[in-house]
Amino acid sequence: MKKLFFIFIAITVLAIGSFAQKQPSGAICSKIKNIKELPRDPNDVGVDKAYDSIVKSGKRAVPCLIDLITDTTITHDPRCPTINQETKIGDVAFFVLARILEFEFTQFFPDAVRADFKTNGIYAYEGWIEKPGSRSELQMKIRNWYAEQTKSE
């Protein structure tokens, strides 16, 4: 009887642990608005709980982060120092995607923006991303690239 009880407890603990680790990607990405500070070093942990939670979710978060790129809801700029008082949810999603997927930040930018980035840094991104169609273009490029990367998985 004791053995059966311990087996029941073990199965319950494993089931709860498994359920907690497999949040739907939408639930994971709903935390994006709670990010208050992006770590300066991508390997820093403990700077921001919401950020850590999304990054820890890894590739499970990727589809909804890609979906969020076109979200123009204004949120707090989690970069330090603050760059823009009108940072969008889509910007933060892109920054987190770059960390999770470890792609070069400018990889999906048009050539002119990549060249401008060399001298103007993040301000080149800021100027480009606010132009009509830029968010959709960035989203499409990342979605297509990610589909190619995961085709054999």
C-alpha positions as a printed Julia matrix, in Angstrom:
153×3 Matrix{Float64}:
  0.0    0.0     0.0
  2.85   2.4     0.87
  4.52   1.6    -2.44
  1.34   2.46   -4.35
  1.02   5.73   -2.43
  4.61   6.75   -3.31
  4.06   5.88   -6.96
  0.93   8.06   -6.96
  2.82  10.96   -5.37
  5.71  10.62   -7.86
  3.36  10.62  -10.85
  1.49  13.66   -9.48
  4.71  15.62   -8.93
  5.99  14.77  -12.42
  2.68  15.72  -14.02
  2.53  19.08  -12.23
  6.16  19.83  -13.1
  5.59  18.93  -16.72
  2.47  21.09  -16.94
  4.21  24.08  -15.37
  7.1   23.88  -17.85
  4.9   23.71  -20.92
  3.03  26.99  -20.88
  1.37  27.88  -24.16
  3.51  30.34  -26.09
  0.82  33.04  -25.78
  1.01  32.84  -21.98
  4.78  33.1   -22.16
  4.66  36.15  -24.44
  2.04  37.95  -22.37
  4.94  38.65  -19.97
  6.69  40.85  -22.55
  4.91  43.96  -21.27
  6.27  43.24  -17.79
  9.93  43.49  -18.82
 11.4   46.48  -17.0
 15.08  46.07  -17.88
 16.99  44.17  -20.53
 20.32  42.8   -19.3
 23.32  44.51  -20.84
 25.1   41.16  -21.05
 22.9   38.45  -22.63
 24.28  35.92  -20.15
 23.18  37.91  -17.09
 20.37  36.24  -15.19
 18.34  37.85  -12.43
 18.2   41.37  -13.86
 14.51  41.05  -14.8
 12.2   38.15  -13.88
  9.84  38.56  -16.86
 12.75  38.66  -19.31
 14.39  35.63  -17.67
 11.13  33.7   -17.84
 10.64  34.35  -21.56
 14.28  33.6   -22.44
 14.2   30.42  -20.34
 11.19  29.28  -22.41
 13.51  29.31  -25.41
 12.12  28.21  -28.74
  8.62  27.67  -27.3
  8.35  31.47  -27.12
  9.56  32.11  -30.67
  6.23  31.86  -32.6
  4.42  34.33  -30.36
  7.42  36.67  -30.19
  7.46  36.76  -33.98
  3.72  37.49  -33.94
  4.32  40.4   -31.55
  6.8   42.21  -33.83
  3.92  44.14  -35.43
  2.37  45.11  -32.06
  2.63  48.89  -31.83
  1.31  49.17  -28.29
  3.53  51.61  -26.42
  5.38  50.14  -23.45
  8.22  51.03  -21.13
 11.62  51.07  -22.86
 13.56  48.33  -21.04
 16.9   49.36  -22.52
 19.36  51.08  -20.25
 19.67  53.94  -20.88
 16.19  54.57  -22.24
 16.34  55.26  -25.97
 12.72  55.99  -26.83
  9.72  57.05  -24.75
  7.48  55.37  -27.33
  9.02  51.91  -27.45
  6.57  49.37  -28.8
  5.79  45.84  -27.62
  7.06  44.73  -31.05
 10.47  46.29  -30.4
 10.86  44.47  -27.1
  9.74  41.2   -28.74
 12.41  41.68  -31.41
 15.13  42.36  -28.8
 14.17  39.17  -26.9
 14.03  37.14  -30.14
 17.56  38.26  -31.01
 18.69  36.94  -27.63
 16.85  33.6   -27.83
 17.75  32.82  -31.45
 21.2   34.44  -31.27
 21.01  36.1   -34.67
 22.95  39.22  -35.59
 20.8   42.19  -34.58
 20.88  43.81  -38.04
 20.6   40.57  -40.01
 17.04  41.24  -41.2
 17.37  44.98  -41.86
 17.53  46.45  -45.37
 21.09  47.11  -46.56
 20.78  50.88  -46.15
 19.68  50.48  -42.52
 22.51  48.03  -41.85
 24.98  50.57  -43.21
 23.38  53.36  -41.17
 23.54  51.16  -38.07
 27.34  51.16  -38.29
 27.44  54.89  -37.58
 24.14  55.62  -35.83
 23.62  52.4   -33.86
 20.17  51.73  -32.46
 18.9   55.05  -33.84
 19.11  53.55  -37.35
 16.7   50.82  -36.2
 14.45  53.37  -34.48
 14.18  55.48  -37.64
 13.51  52.53  -39.92
 11.1   50.49  -37.8
  8.61  53.36  -37.52
  8.2   53.61  -41.3
  4.99  52.03  -42.64
  5.49  48.38  -43.52
  8.82  47.97  -41.71
  7.46  45.91  -38.84
  5.62  43.58  -41.22
  8.76  43.27  -43.35
 10.88  42.43  -40.29
  8.27  39.95  -39.08
  8.07  38.21  -42.47
 11.86  37.94  -42.81
 12.27  36.46  -39.34
  9.31  34.09  -39.78
 10.71  32.79  -43.09
 14.25  32.5   -41.71
 13.03  30.64  -38.61
 10.94  28.26  -40.73
 14.08  27.42  -42.74
 16.13  26.94  -39.57
 13.59  24.56  -38.05
 12.58  22.71  -41.23
 14.58  19.59  -40.31
 13.58  19.53  -36.63
